[in-house]
Amino acid sequence: MDLPPVPRDLGQEAYDRIRAAIRDGTLAPGLRLTETDLAARFGVSRTPVRGAIARLEAEGLLTHEPRRGLTVTRPDHAGVMELYVMREILEGAAARLAAQHATEAELAAMAEIVAGEPAAFGDPGGLAEVNLRLHGLLYLAAHNRYLLRSLEQLAATMALLPSLLARGGRAEAAHAEHRAILQALQRRDGEGAEAAARAHARAALRHRLAWLLSTGDLPQATPGGR
């Protein structure tokens, strides 16, 4: 006997699709949104979109701005700093746990990804995808559901920032940092893996701040401290 179809959860579907569009840059930081526009874009009614918006606001991915209304969040300087502080802590913990709990298959998969990174150096989109795969596998290899939940939320919020891997030699530097993390994991050196992951996050922050300064998005100190 055929089973009745499972009803679609339109609210969850709207949430998943809007969140994915924010993560892949289709809905860019600073973009103004409305319930009507989102409903039309994703082919659902305004009611599930309204619920999805409430969830995404709670997660910090959408923001109500004065005089502009609902927008995709654009992190300010304080927000960037806070994100990278949490990235260093959480990815450091993930690396330490992965050194203890990663399976040989997971380590082999990470090694394959790291070995293939140089082939993507000339492809910004490919670089970003490879980076996401590597970090996602590291998160899974920690084998801790609660840490994974926090890392997934962090990754979604980090997606509000444009990838800088293709700028200023960052791809080559990140590749070397990834190799250091991998080598510590392969030695089952939890302390070394955490230190390498934290160093990787700090290097990424330095590169991010240099880029923000070059674009004029950081406040400039006035001469004489005024």
MODELLER restraints for C-alpha pairs under 7 A, 6 or more apart:
rsr = mdl.restraints
at = mdl.atoms
rsr.add(forms.Gaussian(group=physical.xy_distance, feature=features.Distance(at['CA:10:A'], at['CA:48:A']), mean=5.84, stdev=0.5))
rsr.add(forms.Gaussian(group=physical.xy_distance, feature=features.Distance(at['CA:11:A'], at['CA:48:A']), mean=4.18, stdev=0.5))
rsr.add(forms.Gaussian(group=physical.xy_distance, feature=features.Distance(at['CA:11:A'], at['CA:49:A']), mean=6.62, stdev=0.5))
rsr.add(forms.Gaussian(group=physical.xy_distance, feature=features.Distance(at['CA:11:A'], at['CA:51:A']), mean=6.29, stdev=0.5))
rsr.add(forms.Gaussian(group=physical.xy_distance, feature=features.Distance(at['CA:11:A'], at['CA:52:A']), mean=6.14, stdev=0.5))
rsr.add(forms.Gaussian(group=physical.xy_distance, feature=features.Distance(at['CA:14:A'], at['CA:48:A']), mean=6.32, stdev=0.5))
rsr.add(forms.Gaussian(group=physical.xy_distance, feature=features.Distance(at['CA:14:A'], at['CA:49:A']), mean=5.83, stdev=0.5))
rsr.add(forms.Gaussian(group=physical.xy_distance, feature=features.Distance(at['CA:14:A'], at['CA:52:A']), mean=6.08, stdev=0.5))
rsr.add(forms.Gaussian(group=physical.xy_distance, feature=features.Distance(at['CA:15:A'], at['CA:52:A']), mean=4.48, stdev=0.5))
rsr.add(forms.Gaussian(group=physical.xy_distance, feature=features.Distance(at['CA:21:A'], at['CA:27:A']), mean=5.46, stdev=0.5))
rsr.add(forms.Gaussian(group=physical.xy_distance, feature=features.Distance(at['CA:22:A'], at['CA:28:A']), mean=6.37, stdev=0.5))
rsr.add(forms.Gaussian(group=physical.xy_distance, feature=features.Distance(at['CA:23:A'], at['CA:156:A']), mean=5.97, stdev=0.5))
rsr.add(forms.Gaussian(group=physical.xy_distance, feature=features.Distance(at['CA:23:A'], at['CA:159:A']), mean=5.04, stdev=0.5))
rsr.add(forms.Gaussian(group=physical.xy_distance, feature=features.Distance(at['CA:23:A'], at['CA:160:A']), mean=6.86, stdev=0.5))
rsr.add(forms.Gaussian(group=physical.xy_distance, feature=features.Distance(at['CA:27:A'], at['CA:72:A']), mean=7.00, stdev=0.5))
rsr.add(forms.Gaussian(group=physical.xy_distance, feature=features.Distance(at['CA:28:A'], at['CA:72:A']), mean=6.54, stdev=0.5))
rsr.add(forms.Gaussian(group=physical.xy_distance, feature=features.Distance(at['CA:29:A'], at['CA:72:A']), mean=4.80, stdev=0.5))
rsr.add(forms.Gaussian(group=physical.xy_distance, feature=features.Distance(at['CA:29:A'], at['CA:73:A']), mean=5.39, stdev=0.5))
rsr.add(forms.Gaussian(group=physical.xy_distance, feature=features.Distance(at['CA:29:A'], at['CA:74:A']), mean=4.79, stdev=0.5))
rsr.add(forms.Gaussian(group=physical.xy_distance, feature=features.Distance(at['CA:29:A'], at['CA:160:A']), mean=5.95, stdev=0.5))
rsr.add(forms.Gaussian(group=physical.xy_distance, feature=features.Distance(at['CA:30:A'], at['CA:71:A']), mean=5.62, stdev=0.5))
rsr.add(forms.Gaussian(group=physical.xy_distance, feature=features.Distance(at['CA:30:A'], at['CA:72:A']), mean=5.14, stdev=0.5))
rsr.add(forms.Gaussian(group=physical.xy_distance, feature=features.Distance(at['CA:30:A'], at['CA:73:A']), mean=5.98, stdev=0.5))
rsr.add(forms.Gaussian(group=physical.xy_distance, feature=features.Distance(at['CA:30:A'], at['CA:74:A']), mean=5.44, stdev=0.5))
rsr.add(forms.Gaussian(group=physical.xy_distance, feature=features.Distance(at['CA:31:A'], at['CA:71:A']), mean=5.28, stdev=0.5))
rsr.add(forms.Gaussian(group=physical.xy_distance, feature=features.Distance(at['CA:31:A'], at['CA:72:A']), mean=5.43, stdev=0.5))
rsr.add(forms.Gaussian(group=physical.xy_distance, feature=features.Distance(at['CA:32:A'], at['CA:70:A']), mean=5.84, stdev=0.5))
rsr.add(forms.Gaussian(group=physical.xy_distance, feature=features.Distance(at['CA:32:A'], at['CA:71:A']), mean=4.30, stdev=0.5))
rsr.add(forms.Gaussian(group=physical.xy_distance, feature=features.Distance(at['CA:32:A'], at['CA:72:A']), mean=6.73, stdev=0.5))
rsr.add(forms.Gaussian(group=physical.xy_distance, feature=features.Distance(at['CA:33:A'], at['CA:70:A']), mean=5.40, stdev=0.5))
rsr.add(forms.Gaussian(group=physical.xy_distance, feature=features.Distance(at['CA:33:A'], at['CA:71:A']), mean=5.45, stdev=0.5))
rsr.add(forms.Gaussian(group=physical.xy_distance, feature=features.Distance(at['CA:34:A'], at['CA:70:A']), mean=6.52, stdev=0.5))
rsr.add(forms.Gaussian(group=physical.xy_distance, feature=features.Distance(at['CA:35:A'], at['CA:46:A']), mean=5.98, stdev=0.5))
rsr.add(forms.Gaussian(group=physical.xy_distance, feature=features.Distance(at['CA:35:A'], at['CA:49:A']), mean=6.35, stdev=0.5))
rsr.add(forms.Gaussian(group=physical.xy_distance, feature=features.Distance(at['CA:35:A'], at['CA:50:A']), mean=6.57, stdev=0.5))
rsr.add(forms.Gaussian(group=physical.xy_distance, feature=features.Distance(at['CA:36:A'], at['CA:46:A']), mean=6.47, stdev=0.5))
rsr.add(forms.Gaussian(group=physical.xy_distance, feature=features.Distance(at['CA:38:A'], at['CA:49:A']), mean=6.99, stdev=0.5))
rsr.add(forms.Gaussian(group=physical.xy_distance, feature=features.Distance(at['CA:39:A'], at['CA:45:A']), mean=5.48, stdev=0.5))
rsr.add(forms.Gaussian(group=physical.xy_distance, feature=features.Distance(at['CA:39:A'], at['CA:46:A']), mean=5.52, stdev=0.5))
rsr.add(forms.Gaussian(group=physical.xy_distance, feature=features.Distance(at['CA:39:A'], at['CA:49:A']), mean=6.25, stdev=0.5))
rsr.add(forms.Gaussian(group=physical.xy_distance, feature=features.Distance(at['CA:56:A'], at['CA:62:A']), mean=5.63, stdev=0.5))
rsr.add(forms.Gaussian(group=physical.xy_distance, feature=features.Distance(at['CA:57:A'], at['CA:63:A']), mean=5.88, stdev=0.5))
rsr.add(forms.Gaussian(group=physical.xy_distance, feature=features.Distance(at['CA:60:A'], at['CA:73:A']), mean=6.92, stdev=0.5))
rsr.add(forms.Gaussian(group=physical.xy_distance, feature=features.Distance(at['CA:61:A'], at['CA:72:A']), mean=6.16, stdev=0.5))
rsr.add(forms.Gaussian(group=physical.xy_distance, feature=features.Distance(at['CA:61:A'], at['CA:73:A']), mean=5.33, stdev=0.5))
rsr.add(forms.Gaussian(group=physical.xy_distance, feature=features.Distance(at['CA:61:A'], at['CA:157:A']), mean=6.39, stdev=0.5))
rsr.add(forms.Gaussian(group=physical.xy_distance, feature=features.Distance(at['CA:62:A'], at['CA:70:A']), mean=6.83, stdev=0.5))
rsr.add(forms.Gaussian(group=physical.xy_distance, feature=features.Distance(at['CA:62:A'], at['CA:71:A']), mean=5.74, stdev=0.5))
rsr.add(forms.Gaussian(group=physical.xy_distance, feature=features.Distance(at['CA:62:A'], at['CA:72:A']), mean=4.62, stdev=0.5))
rsr.add(forms.Gaussian(group=physical.xy_distance, feature=features.Distance(at['CA:62:A'], at['CA:73:A']), mean=4.96, stdev=0.5))
rsr.add(forms.Gaussian(group=physical.xy_distance, feature=features.Distance(at['CA:63:A'], at['CA:70:A']), mean=5.64, stdev=0.5))
rsr.add(forms.Gaussian(group=physical.xy_distance, feature=features.Distance(at['CA:63:A'], at['CA:71:A']), mean=5.39, stdev=0.5))
rsr.add(forms.Gaussian(group=physical.xy_distance, feature=features.Distance(at['CA:63:A'], at['CA:72:A']), mean=6.22, stdev=0.5))
rsr.add(forms.Gaussian(group=physical.xy_distance, feature=features.Distance(at['CA:63:A'], at['CA:73:A']), mean=5.40, stdev=0.5))
rsr.add(forms.Gaussian(group=physical.xy_distance, feature=features.Distance(at['CA:64:A'], at['CA:70:A']), mean=4.39, stdev=0.5))
rsr.add(forms.Gaussian(group=physical.xy_distance, feature=features.Distance(at['CA:64:A'], at['CA:71:A']), mean=6.21, stdev=0.5))
rsr.add(forms.Gaussian(group=physical.xy_distance, feature=features.Distance(at['CA:65:A'], at['CA:71:A']), mean=6.94, stdev=0.5))
rsr.add(forms.Gaussian(group=physical.xy_distance, feature=features.Distance(at['CA:74:A'], at['CA:160:A']), mean=6.64, stdev=0.5))
rsr.add(forms.Gaussian(group=physical.xy_distance, feature=features.Distance(at['CA:77:A'], at['CA:218:A']), mean=6.83, stdev=0.5))
rsr.add(forms.Gaussian(group=physical.xy_distance, feature=features.Distance(at['CA:84:A'], at['CA:201:A']), mean=6.84, stdev=0.5))
rsr.add(forms.Gaussian(group=physical.xy_distance, feature=features.Distance(at['CA:84:A'], at['CA:205:A']), mean=6.39, stdev=0.5))
rsr.add(forms.Gaussian(group=physical.xy_distance, feature=features.Distance(at['CA:87:A'], at['CA:201:A']), mean=6.60, stdev=0.5))
rsr.add(forms.Gaussian(group=physical.xy_distance, feature=features.Distance(at['CA:88:A'], at['CA:198:A']), mean=4.90, stdev=0.5))
rsr.add(forms.Gaussian(group=physical.xy_distance, feature=features.Distance(at['CA:88:A'], at['CA:201:A']), mean=5.25, stdev=0.5))
rsr.add(forms.Gaussian(group=physical.xy_distance, feature=features.Distance(at['CA:88:A'], at['CA:202:A']), mean=6.98, stdev=0.5))
rsr.add(forms.Gaussian(group=physical.xy_distance, feature=features.Distance(at['CA:90:A'], at['CA:151:A']), mean=6.69, stdev=0.5))
rsr.add(forms.Gaussian(group=physical.xy_distance, feature=features.Distance(at['CA:91:A'], at['CA:197:A']), mean=6.20, stdev=0.5))
rsr.add(forms.Gaussian(group=physical.xy_distance, feature=features.Distance(at['CA:92:A'], at['CA:194:A']), mean=4.29, stdev=0.5))
rsr.add(forms.Gaussian(group=physical.xy_distance, feature=features.Distance(at['CA:92:A'], at['CA:195:A']), mean=6.80, stdev=0.5))
rsr.add(forms.Gaussian(group=physical.xy_distance, feature=features.Distance(at['CA:92:A'], at['CA:197:A']), mean=5.12, stdev=0.5))
rsr.add(forms.Gaussian(group=physical.xy_distance, feature=features.Distance(at['CA:92:A'], at['CA:198:A']), mean=5.27, stdev=0.5))
rsr.add(forms.Gaussian(group=physical.xy_distance, feature=features.Distance(at['CA:93:A'], at['CA:194:A']), mean=6.28, stdev=0.5))
rsr.add(forms.Gaussian(group=physical.xy_distance, feature=features.Distance(at['CA:94:A'], at['CA:138:A']), mean=6.86, stdev=0.5))
rsr.add(forms.Gaussian(group=physical.xy_distance, feature=features.Distance(at['CA:94:A'], at['CA:139:A']), mean=5.85, stdev=0.5))
rsr.add(forms.Gaussian(group=physical.xy_distance, feature=features.Distance(at['CA:94:A'], at['CA:142:A']), mean=5.20, stdev=0.5))
rsr.add(forms.Gaussian(group=physical.xy_distance, feature=features.Distance(at['CA:95:A'], at['CA:138:A']), mean=6.82, stdev=0.5))
rsr.add(forms.Gaussian(group=physical.xy_distance, feature=features.Distance(at['CA:95:A'], at['CA:142:A']), mean=6.83, stdev=0.5))
rsr.add(forms.Gaussian(group=physical.xy_distance, feature=features.Distance(at['CA:95:A'], at['CA:190:A']), mean=6.95, stdev=0.5))
rsr.add(forms.Gaussian(group=physical.xy_distance, feature=features.Distance(at['CA:95:A'], at['CA:193:A']), mean=5.34, stdev=0.5))
rsr.add(forms.Gaussian(group=physical.xy_distance, feature=features.Distance(at['CA:95:A'], at['CA:194:A']), mean=5.17, stdev=0.5))
rsr.add(forms.Gaussian(group=physical.xy_distance, feature=features.Distance(at['CA:95:A'], at['CA:197:A']), mean=6.46, stdev=0.5))
rsr.add(forms.Gaussian(group=physical.xy_distance, feature=features.Distance(at['CA:96:A'], at['CA:190:A']), mean=4.18, stdev=0.5))
rsr.add(forms.Gaussian(group=physical.xy_distance, feature=features.Distance(at['CA:96:A'], at['CA:191:A']), mean=6.19, stdev=0.5))
rsr.add(forms.Gaussian(group=physical.xy_distance, feature=features.Distance(at['CA:96:A'], at['CA:193:A']), mean=5.60, stdev=0.5))
rsr.add(forms.Gaussian(group=physical.xy_distance, feature=features.Distance(at['CA:96:A'], at['CA:194:A']), mean=4.92, stdev=0.5))
rsr.add(forms.Gaussian(group=physical.xy_distance, feature=features.Distance(at['CA:97:A'], at['CA:142:A']), mean=4.75, stdev=0.5))
rsr.add(forms.Gaussian(group=physical.xy_distance, feature=features.Distance(at['CA:97:A'], at['CA:190:A']), mean=6.76, stdev=0.5))
rsr.add(forms.Gaussian(group=physical.xy_distance, feature=features.Distance(at['CA:98:A'], at['CA:138:A']), mean=6.81, stdev=0.5))
rsr.add(forms.Gaussian(group=physical.xy_distance, feature=features.Distance(at['CA:98:A'], at['CA:141:A']), mean=5.02, stdev=0.5))
rsr.add(forms.Gaussian(group=physical.xy_distance, feature=features.Distance(at['CA:98:A'], at['CA:142:A']), mean=4.02, stdev=0.5))
rsr.add(forms.Gaussian(group=physical.xy_distance, feature=features.Distance(at['CA:98:A'], at['CA:185:A']), mean=6.91, stdev=0.5))
rsr.add(forms.Gaussian(group=physical.xy_distance, feature=features.Distance(at['CA:99:A'], at['CA:185:A']), mean=4.59, stdev=0.5))
rsr.add(forms.Gaussian(group=physical.xy_distance, feature=features.Distance(at['CA:99:A'], at['CA:188:A']), mean=4.60, stdev=0.5))
rsr.add(forms.Gaussian(group=physical.xy_distance, feature=features.Distance(at['CA:99:A'], at['CA:189:A']), mean=5.94, stdev=0.5))
rsr.add(forms.Gaussian(group=physical.xy_distance, feature=features.Distance(at['CA:99:A'], at['CA:190:A']), mean=5.03, stdev=0.5))
rsr.add(forms.Gaussian(group=physical.xy_distance, feature=features.Distance(at['CA:99:A'], at['CA:193:A']), mean=6.80, stdev=0.5))
rsr.add(forms.Gaussian(group=physical.xy_distance, feature=features.Distance(at['CA:100:A'], at['CA:188:A']), mean=6.10, stdev=0.5))
rsr.add(forms.Gaussian(group=physical.xy_distance, feature=features.Distance(at['CA:100:A'], at['CA:190:A']), mean=6.58, stdev=0.5))
rsr.add(forms.Gaussian(group=physical.xy_distance, feature=features.Distance(at['CA:101:A'], at['CA:141:A']), mean=6.68, stdev=0.5))
rsr.add(forms.Gaussian(group=physical.xy_distance, feature=features.Distance(at['CA:101:A'], at['CA:142:A']), mean=6.09, stdev=0.5))
rsr.add(forms.Gaussian(group=physical.xy_distance, feature=features.Distance(at['CA:101:A'], at['CA:143:A']), mean=6.56, stdev=0.5))
rsr.add(forms.Gaussian(group=physical.xy_distance, feature=features.Distance(at['CA:102:A'], at['CA:141:A']), mean=4.68, stdev=0.5))
rsr.add(forms.Gaussian(group=physical.xy_distance, feature=features.Distance(at['CA:102:A'], at['CA:142:A']), mean=6.34, stdev=0.5))
rsr.add(forms.Gaussian(group=physical.xy_distance, feature=features.Distance(at['CA:106:A'], at['CA:141:A']), mean=6.54, stdev=0.5))
rsr.add(forms.Gaussian(group=physical.xy_distance, feature=features.Distance(at['CA:107:A'], at['CA:186:A']), mean=6.95, stdev=0.5))
rsr.add(forms.Gaussian(group=physical.xy_distance, feature=features.Distance(at['CA:110:A'], at['CA:134:A']), mean=6.19, stdev=0.5))
rsr.add(forms.Gaussian(group=physical.xy_distance, feature=features.Distance(at['CA:111:A'], at['CA:182:A']), mean=6.89, stdev=0.5))
rsr.add(forms.Gaussian(group=physical.xy_distance, feature=features.Distance(at['CA:113:A'], at['CA:130:A']), mean=6.99, stdev=0.5))
rsr.add(forms.Gaussian(group=physical.xy_distance, feature=features.Distance(at['CA:113:A'], at['CA:134:A']), mean=6.46, stdev=0.5))
rsr.add(forms.Gaussian(group=physical.xy_distance, feature=features.Distance(at['CA:114:A'], at['CA:178:A']), mean=6.78, stdev=0.5))
rsr.add(forms.Gaussian(group=physical.xy_distance, feature=features.Distance(at['CA:114:A'], at['CA:179:A']), mean=6.73, stdev=0.5))
rsr.add(forms.Gaussian(group=physical.xy_distance, feature=features.Distance(at['CA:117:A'], at['CA:130:A']), mean=6.91, stdev=0.5))
rsr.add(forms.Gaussian(group=physical.xy_distance, feature=features.Distance(at['CA:117:A'], at['CA:175:A']), mean=6.84, stdev=0.5))
rsr.add(forms.Gaussian(group=physical.xy_distance, feature=features.Distance(at['CA:120:A'], at['CA:126:A']), mean=5.71, stdev=0.5))
rsr.add(forms.Gaussian(group=physical.xy_distance, feature=features.Distance(at['CA:120:A'], at['CA:127:A']), mean=5.39, stdev=0.5))
rsr.add(forms.Gaussian(group=physical.xy_distance, feature=features.Distance(at['CA:121:A'], at['CA:127:A']), mean=6.41, stdev=0.5))
rsr.add(forms.Gaussian(group=physical.xy_distance, feature=features.Distance(at['CA:121:A'], at['CA:171:A']), mean=6.37, stdev=0.5))
rsr.add(forms.Gaussian(group=physical.xy_distance, feature=features.Distance(at['CA:124:A'], at['CA:166:A']), mean=5.41, stdev=0.5))
rsr.add(forms.Gaussian(group=physical.xy_distance, feature=features.Distance(at['CA:127:A'], at['CA:165:A']), mean=6.89, stdev=0.5))
rsr.add(forms.Gaussian(group=physical.xy_distance, feature=features.Distance(at['CA:128:A'], at['CA:163:A']), mean=6.66, stdev=0.5))
rsr.add(forms.Gaussian(group=physical.xy_distance, feature=features.Distance(at['CA:139:A'], at['CA:148:A']), mean=6.00, stdev=0.5))
rsr.add(forms.Gaussian(group=physical.xy_distance, feature=features.Distance(at['CA:140:A'], at['CA:148:A']), mean=6.82, stdev=0.5))
rsr.add(forms.Gaussian(group=physical.xy_distance, feature=features.Distance(at['CA:165:A'], at['CA:171:A']), mean=4.85, stdev=0.5))
rsr.add(forms.Gaussian(group=physical.xy_distance, feature=features.Distance(at['CA:177:A'], at['CA:200:A']), mean=5.77, stdev=0.5))
rsr.add(forms.Gaussian(group=physical.xy_distance, feature=features.Distance(at['CA:180:A'], at['CA:196:A']), mean=6.19, stdev=0.5))
rsr.add(forms.Gaussian(group=physical.xy_distance, feature=features.Distance(at['CA:181:A'], at['CA:193:A']), mean=5.27, stdev=0.5))
rsr.add(forms.Gaussian(group=physical.xy_distance, feature=features.Distance(at['CA:181:A'], at['CA:196:A']), mean=5.22, stdev=0.5))
rsr.add(forms.Gaussian(group=physical.xy_distance, feature=features.Distance(at['CA:181:A'], at['CA:197:A']), mean=6.04, stdev=0.5))
rsr.add(forms.Gaussian(group=physical.xy_distance, feature=features.Distance(at['CA:184:A'], at['CA:192:A']), mean=5.62, stdev=0.5))
rsr.add(forms.Gaussian(group=physical.xy_distance, feature=features.Distance(at['CA:184:A'], at['CA:193:A']), mean=4.84, stdev=0.5))
rsr.add(forms.Gaussian(group=physical.xy_distance, feature=features.Distance(at['CA:185:A'], at['CA:193:A']), mean=5.86, stdev=0.5))
rsr.add(forms.Gaussian(group=physical.xy_distance, feature=features.Distance(at['CA:212:A'], at['CA:218:A']), mean=5.90, stdev=0.5))
